[in-house]
Amino acid sequence: MDIELDGKCVIHKTFGKGSVLSFDGHYLEVDFSDACKKCKFQFPSCFYGYLRLEDDEMKKVIEPVVERWKEENEIDRKEELKLKHQKTMQEIEERRQEAERKKHRAALRNAEHKFIQNNPTREKDQQDG
């Protein structure tokens, strides 16, 4: 499939609007004149998260290529694994924090107990009071 991207307008999350200077089938070079920057992007992965086309007709041409690339590289599966990993790490961190709280409460109880043992008159005063 021959895709003609030269001169097409793209939008980048950080650099804003840009124009495709050249496309060789594997890389596209984009000029972001407002940001005074030229960048080279790998095709088609650049259209998954970095760039988007302004031209609706060209979007329709690019979408199946990007979807095929995602399938070939198991991108959706990797995203699922990444989310699962983040959730697991969050659960581990919550358990760690709870263990720290329990440890802190135990240390406070221990300190209270030692204080009471070392100050028996105070405890006796409270019982008499």
DSSP file with accessible surface (Angstrom, degrees, kcal/mol):
  #  RESIDUE AA STRUCTURE BP1 BP2  ACC     N-H-->O    O-->H-N    N-H-->O    O-->H-N    TCO  KAPPA ALPHA  PHI   PSI    X-CA   Y-CA   Z-CA
    1    1 A M              0   0  174      0, 0.0     2,-0.7     0, 0.0     0, 0.0   0.000 360.0 360.0 360.0 128.8    0.0    0.0    0.0
    2    2 A D        -     0   0  158      2,-0.0     2,-0.5     0, 0.0    23,-0.0  -0.835 360.0-168.4 -97.8 113.2    1.4    3.4   -1.0
    3    3 A I        -     0   0   16     -2,-0.7     2,-0.8    59,-0.0    22,-0.1  -0.903   9.8-152.7-106.7 126.1    0.6    6.0    1.6
    4    4 A E        +     0   0  108     -2,-0.5    -2,-0.0     1,-0.2    54,-0.0  -0.850  32.5 150.8-101.7 104.0    1.2    9.7    0.7
    5    5 A L    >   +     0   0    0     -2,-0.8     3,-2.4    18,-0.1    15,-0.3   0.537  27.2 123.7-108.2 -11.7    1.9   11.7    3.8
    6    6 A D  T 3  S+     0   0   72      1,-0.3    15,-0.2    17,-0.1     3,-0.1  -0.268  85.2   9.3 -55.5 129.3    4.2   14.4    2.5
    7    7 A G  T 3  S+     0   0   53     13,-3.1    -1,-0.3     1,-0.3    14,-0.1   0.332  94.6 138.8  84.9  -7.9    2.7   17.8    3.2
    8    8 A K    <   -     0   0   60     -3,-2.4    12,-2.6    11,-0.1     2,-0.4  -0.401  55.0-118.6 -72.5 148.7    0.0   16.4    5.6
    9    9 A C  E     -A   19   0A  36     10,-0.2    45,-2.2    -3,-0.1    46,-0.5  -0.731  35.3-180.0 -89.9 129.7   -0.7   18.3    8.8
   10   10 A V  E     -AB  18  53A   0      8,-2.6     8,-2.9    -2,-0.4     2,-0.4  -0.873  18.7-139.8-125.0 161.3   -0.1   16.4   12.0
   11   11 A I  E     -AB  17  52A  33     41,-2.6    41,-1.4    -2,-0.3     2,-0.4  -0.988  11.7-162.5-126.8 130.1   -0.5   17.3   15.7
   12   12 A H  E  >  -AB  16  51A  18      4,-2.6     4,-1.5    -2,-0.4    39,-0.2  -0.867  25.5-126.5-109.0 144.4    1.9   16.3   18.4
   13   13 A K  T  4 S+     0   0  177     37,-1.0    -1,-0.1    -2,-0.4    38,-0.1   0.874 107.0  20.8 -57.1 -40.3    1.0   16.4   22.1
   14   14 A T  T  4 S+     0   0  112     36,-0.2    -1,-0.2     2,-0.1    36,-0.0   0.870 129.1  41.2 -97.5 -46.2    4.0   18.6   23.0
   15   15 A F  T  4 S-     0   0   53      1,-0.3    20,-0.3    20,-0.0     2,-0.2   0.590  92.0-150.4 -85.5 -12.6    5.1   20.3   19.8
   16   16 A G  E  <  +A   12   0A  28     -4,-1.5    -4,-2.6    18,-0.1    -1,-0.3  -0.501  53.9  12.0  83.0-144.9    1.7   21.1   18.5
   17   17 A K  E     +A   11   0A 107     -6,-0.2    17,-0.5    -2,-0.2     2,-0.3  -0.452  69.1 166.8 -76.9 140.5    0.9   21.4   14.8
   18   18 A G  E     -A   10   0A   6     -8,-2.9    -8,-2.6    14,-0.2     2,-0.4  -0.931  29.4-128.1-146.5 168.7    3.4   20.2   12.2
   19   19 A S  E     -AC   9  31A  48     12,-2.2    12,-2.8    -2,-0.3     2,-0.5  -0.975  27.5-117.8-124.0 134.4    3.8   19.4    8.6
   20   20 A V  E     - C   0  30A   2    -12,-2.6   -13,-3.1    -2,-0.4    10,-0.3  -0.566  27.8-177.3 -72.4 120.0    5.2   16.1    7.2
   21   21 A L  E     -     0   0A  72      8,-3.3     2,-0.3    -2,-0.5    -1,-0.2   0.865  65.8  -4.4 -83.8 -42.3    8.4   17.0    5.2
   22   22 A S  E     - C   0  29A  49      7,-1.2     7,-2.6   -16,-0.1     2,-0.3  -0.995  52.2-168.3-153.7 153.0    9.1   13.5    4.0
   23   23 A F  E     + C   0  28A  35     -2,-0.3     5,-0.2     5,-0.2   -17,-0.1  -0.958   6.2 178.0-144.9 121.1    7.9    9.9    4.4
   24   24 A D        -     0   0  105      3,-2.1     4,-0.1    -2,-0.3    -1,-0.1   0.286  62.1 -94.7-107.4  11.0    9.9    6.9    3.1
   25   25 A G  S    S+     0   0   34      2,-0.4     3,-0.1   -22,-0.1    -2,-0.0   0.099 121.4  45.5  99.1 -23.1    7.5    4.2    4.3
   26   26 A H  S    S+     0   0  129      1,-0.4    17,-3.3    16,-0.1     2,-0.3   0.649 116.9  26.0-119.7 -33.9    9.4    3.6    7.6
   27   27 A Y  E     - D   0  42A 101     15,-0.3    -3,-2.1    17,-0.0     2,-0.4  -0.975  59.1-157.9-133.3 148.2   10.0    7.1    8.9
   28   28 A L  E     -CD  23  41A   0     13,-2.5    13,-2.8    -2,-0.3     2,-0.5  -0.988  10.6-146.3-126.6 140.1    8.4   10.4    8.6
   29   29 A E  E     -CD  22  40A  65     -7,-2.6    -8,-3.3    -2,-0.4    -7,-1.2  -0.902  18.4-165.5-104.1 130.4   10.1   13.7    9.2
   30   30 A V  E     -CD  20  39A   0      9,-3.2     9,-2.6    -2,-0.5     2,-0.6  -0.953  13.4-147.8-122.6 136.9    7.9   16.5   10.6
   31   31 A D  E     -CD  19  38A  47    -12,-2.8   -12,-2.2    -2,-0.4     2,-0.9  -0.909   7.6-169.8-103.4 116.0    8.5   20.2   10.9
   32   32 A F  E  >> + D   0  37A   0      5,-3.4     5,-2.0    -2,-0.6     4,-0.6  -0.806   9.3 179.1-102.5  87.2    7.0   21.8   13.9
   33   33 A S  T >45S+     0   0   75     -2,-0.9     3,-0.8     1,-0.2    -1,-0.2   0.862  75.9  55.1 -64.3 -36.0    7.5   25.4   12.9
   34   34 A D  T 345S+     0   0  138    -17,-0.5    -1,-0.2     1,-0.3   -18,-0.1   0.865 115.5  39.6 -64.4 -34.0    5.9   26.9   16.0
   35   35 A A  T 345S-     0   0   45     -3,-0.5    -1,-0.3   -18,-0.3    -2,-0.2   0.429 108.0-127.6 -92.7   0.1    8.2   24.9   18.2
   36   36 A C  T <<5 +     0   0  120     -3,-0.8     2,-0.4    -4,-0.6    -3,-0.2   0.940  68.1 125.1  52.3  50.4   11.2   25.5   15.9
   37   37 A K  E   < -D   32   0A  93     -5,-2.0    -5,-3.4   -22,-0.1     2,-0.4  -1.000  49.3-160.2-144.2 139.9   11.8   21.8   15.8
   38   38 A K  E     -D   31   0A 134     -2,-0.4     2,-0.3    -7,-0.2    -7,-0.2  -0.978  21.5-176.6-116.9 134.2   12.1   19.0   13.2
   39   39 A C  E     -D   30   0A  20     -9,-2.6    -9,-3.2    -2,-0.4     2,-0.4  -0.967  21.6-141.0-133.1 151.5   11.6   15.4   14.4
   40   40 A K  E     -D   29   0A 141     -2,-0.3     2,-0.4   -11,-0.2   -11,-0.2  -0.924  22.9-169.6-111.1 131.6   11.8   12.0   12.8
   41   41 A F  E     -D   28   0A  28    -13,-2.8   -13,-2.5    -2,-0.4     2,-0.3  -0.953  23.3-118.9-124.1 143.9    9.2    9.4   13.8
   42   42 A Q  E  >  -D   27   0A 113     -2,-0.4     4,-2.1   -15,-0.2   -15,-0.3  -0.609  46.4-100.2 -80.1 135.6    9.0    5.7   13.2
   43   43 A F  T  4 S+     0   0   23    -17,-3.3    -1,-0.0    -2,-0.3   -20,-0.0  -0.825  90.9   1.9-100.6 140.2    5.9    4.7   11.1
   44   44 A P  T >4 S+     0   0   19      0, 0.0     3,-2.2     0, 0.0    -1,-0.2  -0.975 121.3  65.0 -94.1  -0.2    3.3    3.5   12.0
   45   45 A S  G >4 S+     0   0   25      1,-0.3     3,-2.0     2,-0.2     5,-0.3   0.787  90.2  70.6 -58.2 -24.4    4.0    3.5   15.8
   46   46 A C  G 3X>S+     0   0    2     -4,-2.1     5,-3.2     1,-0.3     4,-0.9   0.773  91.6  59.2 -64.5 -22.5    4.1    7.3   15.8
   47   47 A F  G <45S+     0   0   27     -3,-2.2     2,-0.6     3,-0.2    -1,-0.3   0.295  90.1  78.8 -90.2  11.5    0.4    7.4   15.2
   48   48 A Y  T <45S-     0   0   76     -3,-2.0    -1,-0.2    -4,-0.1     4,-0.1  -0.778 124.5 -27.7-116.9  82.3   -0.2    5.5   18.4
   49   49 A G  T  45S+     0   0   44     -2,-0.6   -36,-0.2     2,-0.3    -2,-0.1   0.138 133.0  59.6 106.1 -22.4    0.2    8.1   21.1
   50   50 A Y  T  <5S+     0   0  137     -4,-0.9   -37,-1.0    -5,-0.3     2,-0.3   0.857 103.5  22.2-103.8 -53.9    2.5   10.7   19.6
   51   51 A L  E   < -B   12   0A   7     -5,-3.2     2,-0.3   -39,-0.2    -2,-0.3  -0.845  53.2-170.8-118.1 155.0    1.0   12.1   16.4
   52   52 A R  E     -B   11   0A 138    -41,-1.4   -41,-2.6    -2,-0.3     2,-0.3  -0.991  24.2-122.2-141.3 147.0   -2.5   12.4   14.9
   53   53 A L  E     -B   10   0A   4     -2,-0.3   -43,-0.2   -43,-0.2     6,-0.0  -0.608   4.1-154.0 -85.4 146.3   -3.5   13.5   11.5
   54   54 A E  S    S+     0   0   80    -45,-2.2     2,-0.6    -2,-0.3    -1,-0.1   0.818  75.9  88.5 -83.4 -32.8   -5.8   16.4   10.8
   55   55 A D     >  -     0   0   54    -46,-0.5     4,-2.1     1,-0.2     5,-0.1  -0.535  64.5-159.2 -72.5 111.5   -7.0   15.0    7.5
   56   56 A D  H  > S+     0   0  102     -2,-0.6     4,-1.6     1,-0.2    -1,-0.2   0.863  90.9  52.5 -61.7 -37.1  -10.0   12.7    8.2
   57   57 A E  H  > S+     0   0  124      1,-0.2     4,-1.0     2,-0.2    -1,-0.2   0.913 110.5  47.4 -66.1 -41.0   -9.6   10.8    4.9
   58   58 A M  H  > S+     0   0   23      1,-0.2     4,-2.5     2,-0.2    -2,-0.2   0.850 105.4  60.2 -70.4 -31.5   -6.0   10.1    5.7
   59   59 A K  H  X S+     0   0   64     -4,-2.1     4,-2.8     1,-0.2    -1,-0.2   0.913 102.6  53.1 -58.4 -41.7   -6.9    9.0    9.2
   60   60 A K  H  < S+     0   0  129     -4,-1.6    -1,-0.2     1,-0.2    -2,-0.2   0.817 110.7  46.9 -64.3 -31.0   -9.1    6.3    7.6
   61   61 A V  H  X S+     0   0   54     -4,-1.0     4,-0.6    -3,-0.2    -2,-0.2   0.890 116.5  43.2 -75.6 -39.5   -6.1    5.1    5.6
   62   62 A I  H  X S+     0   0    6     -4,-2.5     4,-2.5     1,-0.2     3,-0.4   0.850  98.1  73.2 -77.3 -36.0   -3.7    5.1    8.5
   63   63 A E  H  X S+     0   0  120     -4,-2.8     4,-2.8     1,-0.2     5,-0.2   0.886  97.4  46.3 -51.0 -49.7   -6.0    3.5   11.1
   64   64 A P  H  > S+     0   0   67      0, 0.0     4,-2.4     0, 0.0    -1,-0.2   0.880 112.3  52.2 -64.2 -32.1   -5.9   -0.1    9.7
   65   65 A V  H  X S+     0   0   16     -4,-0.6     4,-2.3    -3,-0.4    -2,-0.2   0.929 111.9  45.5 -66.5 -44.0   -2.1    0.1    9.4
   66   66 A V  H  X S+     0   0   12     -4,-2.5     4,-2.7     2,-0.2    -1,-0.2   0.918 112.4  51.3 -65.8 -42.3   -1.8    1.2   13.0
   67   67 A E  H  X S+     0   0   84     -4,-2.8     4,-2.3    -5,-0.2    -2,-0.2   0.910 110.1  49.1 -61.5 -42.2   -4.2   -1.5   14.2
   68   68 A R  H  X S+     0   0  124     -4,-2.4     4,-2.7     2,-0.2    -1,-0.2   0.928 111.1  50.4 -63.1 -42.0   -2.2   -4.2   12.3
   69   69 A W  H  X S+     0   0   51     -4,-2.3     4,-2.0     1,-0.2    -2,-0.2   0.919 109.4  51.5 -61.2 -43.0    1.0   -2.9   13.9
   70   70 A K  H  <>S+     0   0   26     -4,-2.7     5,-2.5     1,-0.2     4,-0.3   0.914 111.8  46.6 -61.6 -42.8   -0.6   -3.0   17.3
   71   71 A E  H ><5S+     0   0  140     -4,-2.3     3,-1.2     1,-0.2    -2,-0.2   0.934 111.8  50.0 -64.6 -46.1   -1.7   -6.6   16.7
   72   72 A E  H 3<5S+     0   0  139     -4,-2.7    -1,-0.2     1,-0.3    -2,-0.2   0.839 118.2  39.4 -62.0 -33.8    1.7   -7.7   15.4
   73   73 A N  T 3<5S-     0   0   63     -4,-2.0    -1,-0.3    -5,-0.2    -2,-0.2   0.303 106.2-125.9-100.5   8.1    3.4   -6.1   18.4
   74   74 A E  T <>5 +     0   0  100     -3,-1.2     4,-2.4    -4,-0.3    -3,-0.2   0.852  50.3 160.4  50.9  42.6    0.8   -7.2   20.9
   75   75 A I  H  >< +     0   0   22     -5,-2.5     4,-2.5     1,-0.2     5,-0.2   0.915  68.8  50.4 -62.8 -44.6    0.4   -3.7   22.1
   76   76 A D  H  > S+     0   0   80     -6,-0.3     4,-2.4     1,-0.2    -1,-0.2   0.915 111.4  49.0 -62.5 -41.1   -3.1   -4.2   23.7
   77   77 A R  H  > S+     0   0  129      1,-0.2     4,-2.6     2,-0.2    -1,-0.2   0.919 111.1  50.1 -63.8 -41.4   -1.8   -7.3   25.6
   78   78 A K  H  X S+     0   0  110     -4,-2.4     4,-2.4     1,-0.2    -2,-0.2   0.892 109.7  51.0 -65.1 -38.4    1.2   -5.3   26.8
   79   79 A E  H  X S+     0   0   75     -4,-2.5     4,-2.5     2,-0.2    -1,-0.2   0.911 110.1  50.0 -63.8 -42.8   -1.1   -2.5   28.0
   80   80 A E  H  X S+     0   0  138     -4,-2.4     4,-2.6     2,-0.2    -2,-0.2   0.924 112.1  47.3 -59.9 -46.6   -3.2   -5.0   29.9
   81   81 A L  H  X S+     0   0   85     -4,-2.6     4,-2.7     2,-0.2    -2,-0.2   0.892 110.7  52.4 -62.7 -38.8   -0.1   -6.4   31.5
   82   82 A K  H  X S+     0   0  114     -4,-2.4     4,-2.6     2,-0.2    -2,-0.2   0.933 111.3  45.9 -63.1 -45.2    1.1   -2.9   32.4
   83   83 A L  H  X S+     0   0  105     -4,-2.5     4,-2.4     2,-0.2    -2,-0.2   0.904 112.9  50.4 -64.4 -41.5   -2.2   -2.1   34.0
   84   84 A K  H  X S+     0   0  146     -4,-2.6     4,-2.5     2,-0.2    -2,-0.2   0.914 111.0  49.4 -62.4 -41.9   -2.2   -5.4   35.9
   85   85 A H  H  X S+     0   0  116     -4,-2.7     4,-2.8     2,-0.2    -2,-0.2   0.924 110.4  50.0 -62.5 -44.8    1.4   -4.7   37.1
   86   86 A Q  H  X S+     0   0  100     -4,-2.6     4,-2.2     1,-0.2    -2,-0.2   0.910 111.5  48.8 -61.2 -41.9    0.4   -1.2   38.3
   87   87 A K  H  X S+     0   0  132     -4,-2.4     4,-2.5     2,-0.2    -1,-0.2   0.924 111.9  48.8 -63.9 -44.5   -2.6   -2.6   40.2
   88   88 A T  H  X S+     0   0   59     -4,-2.5     4,-2.6     1,-0.2    -2,-0.2   0.925 111.3  49.6 -61.6 -44.1   -0.4   -5.3   41.8
   89   89 A M  H  X S+     0   0   91     -4,-2.8     4,-2.4     1,-0.2    -1,-0.2   0.888 110.2  51.1 -63.9 -37.2    2.2   -2.8   42.8
   90   90 A Q  H  X S+     0   0  118     -4,-2.2     4,-2.5    -5,-0.2    -1,-0.2   0.922 110.4  48.9 -65.0 -43.0   -0.4   -0.5   44.3
   91   91 A E  H  X S+     0   0   75     -4,-2.5     4,-2.4     2,-0.2    -2,-0.2   0.910 111.2  50.0 -63.3 -41.5   -1.8   -3.5   46.3
   92   92 A I  H  X S+     0   0   74     -4,-2.6     4,-2.5     2,-0.2    -2,-0.2   0.928 110.9  49.5 -62.1 -44.0    1.7   -4.3   47.5
   93   93 A E  H  X S+     0   0   74     -4,-2.4     4,-2.6     2,-0.2    -2,-0.2   0.911 109.9  51.0 -63.6 -40.4    2.3   -0.7   48.5
   94   94 A E  H  X S+     0   0   99     -4,-2.5     4,-2.3     1,-0.2    -1,-0.2   0.918 111.4  47.9 -63.6 -41.6   -1.1   -0.6   50.4
   95   95 A R  H  X S+     0   0  155     -4,-2.4     4,-2.4     2,-0.2    -2,-0.2   0.899 111.2  51.2 -65.0 -39.7   -0.2   -3.8   52.3
   96   96 A R  H  X S+     0   0  122     -4,-2.5     4,-2.3     2,-0.2    -2,-0.2   0.932 110.5  48.3 -62.4 -44.2    3.3   -2.4   53.1
   97   97 A Q  H  X S+     0   0   80     -4,-2.6     4,-2.3     2,-0.2    -2,-0.2   0.900 111.1  50.3 -64.4 -40.3    1.7    0.8   54.5
   98   98 A E  H  X S+     0   0   66     -4,-2.3     4,-2.6     2,-0.2    -1,-0.2   0.912 109.7  50.7 -63.8 -41.1   -0.8   -1.2   56.6
   99   99 A A  H  X S+     0   0   56     -4,-2.4     4,-2.6     1,-0.2    -2,-0.2   0.906 109.8  51.1 -62.8 -39.7    2.1   -3.3   58.0
  100  100 A E  H  X S+     0   0   94     -4,-2.3     4,-2.6     2,-0.2    -2,-0.2   0.909 109.7  49.7 -63.0 -42.2    3.9   -0.1   58.9
  101  101 A R  H  X S+     0   0  112     -4,-2.3     4,-2.8     2,-0.2    -2,-0.2   0.926 111.9  48.0 -63.1 -43.2    0.8    1.2   60.6
  102  102 A K  H  X S+     0   0  125     -4,-2.6     4,-2.6     2,-0.2    -2,-0.2   0.918 111.9  49.9 -62.2 -42.8    0.5   -2.0   62.6
  103  103 A K  H  X S+     0   0  142     -4,-2.6     4,-2.4     2,-0.2    -2,-0.2   0.916 111.6  48.7 -61.3 -43.3    4.2   -1.9   63.5
  104  104 A H  H  X S+     0   0  118     -4,-2.6     4,-2.3     2,-0.2    -2,-0.2   0.923 111.5  48.9 -64.5 -43.9    3.8    1.7   64.7
  105  105 A R  H  X S+     0   0  105     -4,-2.8     4,-2.5     1,-0.2    -2,-0.2   0.911 111.5  50.3 -63.3 -40.3    0.7    0.9   66.8
  106  106 A A  H  X S+     0   0   42     -4,-2.6     4,-2.7     1,-0.2    -1,-0.2   0.913 109.4  51.0 -64.1 -40.6    2.6   -2.1   68.3
  107  107 A A  H  X S+     0   0   57     -4,-2.4     4,-2.6     2,-0.2    -1,-0.2   0.899 110.2  49.8 -64.4 -39.1    5.6    0.1   69.1
  108  108 A L  H  X S+     0   0   91     -4,-2.3     4,-2.6     2,-0.2    -2,-0.2   0.925 111.6  47.8 -64.5 -43.9    3.2    2.7   70.8
  109  109 A R  H  X S+     0   0  148     -4,-2.5     4,-2.7     2,-0.2    -2,-0.2   0.913 112.4  49.9 -62.5 -41.5    1.5   -0.1   72.9
  110  110 A N  H  X S+     0   0   83     -4,-2.7     4,-2.6     2,-0.2    -2,-0.2   0.920 111.0  48.5 -62.9 -44.1    5.0   -1.4   73.9
  111  111 A A  H  X S+     0   0   56     -4,-2.6     4,-2.5     2,-0.2    -2,-0.2   0.911 112.2  49.4 -63.7 -41.0    6.2    2.1   74.9
  112  112 A E  H  X S+     0   0  127     -4,-2.6     4,-2.6     2,-0.2    -2,-0.2   0.924 110.9  50.1 -61.1 -45.7    3.0    2.6   76.9
  113  113 A H  H  X S+     0   0  103     -4,-2.7     4,-2.6     1,-0.2    -2,-0.2   0.929 112.0  46.9 -60.3 -46.2    3.4   -0.8   78.6
  114  114 A K  H  X S+     0   0  113     -4,-2.6     4,-2.3     1,-0.2    -1,-0.2   0.896 111.3  52.3 -63.3 -40.2    7.1    0.0   79.5
  115  115 A F  H  X S+     0   0  102     -4,-2.5     4,-1.0     2,-0.2    -2,-0.2   0.934 110.7  47.0 -61.6 -44.6    6.0    3.4   80.8
  116  116 A I  H >< S+     0   0   66     -4,-2.6     3,-0.5     1,-0.2     7,-0.3   0.920 112.1  50.7 -64.6 -40.6    3.4    1.9   83.0
  117  117 A Q  H 3< S+     0   0  117     -4,-2.6    -1,-0.2     1,-0.2    -2,-0.2   0.872 112.9  46.0 -64.7 -36.4    5.9   -0.7   84.3
  118  118 A N  H 3< S+     0   0  122     -4,-2.3    -1,-0.2     1,-0.2    -2,-0.2   0.595 117.6  44.0 -83.2 -11.4    8.4    1.9   85.1
  119  119 A N    XX  +     0   0   57     -4,-1.0     4,-1.3    -3,-0.5     3,-0.6  -0.517  63.3 157.6-129.9  66.7    5.9    4.2   86.8
  120  120 A P  H 3> S+     0   0   83      0, 0.0     4,-2.4     0, 0.0     5,-0.2   0.826  70.8  61.0 -65.9 -29.4    3.8    1.9   89.0
  121  121 A T  H 3> S+     0   0   98      1,-0.2     4,-2.8     2,-0.2     5,-0.2   0.891 100.9  53.9 -66.4 -36.2    2.7    4.7   91.3
  122  122 A R  H <> S+     0   0  141     -3,-0.6     4,-2.0     2,-0.2    -1,-0.2   0.920 110.0  46.7 -64.0 -41.3    1.0    6.5   88.5
  123  123 A E  H  X S+     0   0   78     -4,-1.3     4,-2.1    -7,-0.3    -2,-0.2   0.926 112.6  50.2 -66.9 -39.0   -1.0    3.5   87.6
  124  124 A K  H  X S+     0   0  126     -4,-2.4     4,-2.5     1,-0.2    -2,-0.2   0.911 108.5  52.7 -65.6 -38.5   -1.9    2.9   91.2
  125  125 A D  H  X S+     0   0  104     -4,-2.8     4,-2.0     1,-0.2    -1,-0.2   0.898 108.9  49.9 -62.3 -40.0   -3.0    6.6   91.5
  126  126 A Q  H  < S+     0   0  133     -4,-2.0    -1,-0.2     2,-0.2    -2,-0.2   0.877 111.3  48.5 -68.0 -37.1   -5.3    6.1   88.5
  127  127 A Q  H  < S+     0   0  142     -4,-2.1    -2,-0.2     1,-0.2    -1,-0.2   0.891 115.6  43.7 -70.4 -36.6   -6.8    3.0   90.0
  128  128 A D  H  <        0   0  117     -4,-2.5    -2,-0.2    -5,-0.2    -1,-0.2   0.812 360.0 360.0 -73.5 -30.5   -7.4    4.7   93.3
  129  129 A G     <        0   0  102     -4,-2.0    -2,-0.2    -5,-0.2    -3,-0.1   0.935 360.0 360.0 -67.8 360.0   -8.7    7.8   91.7
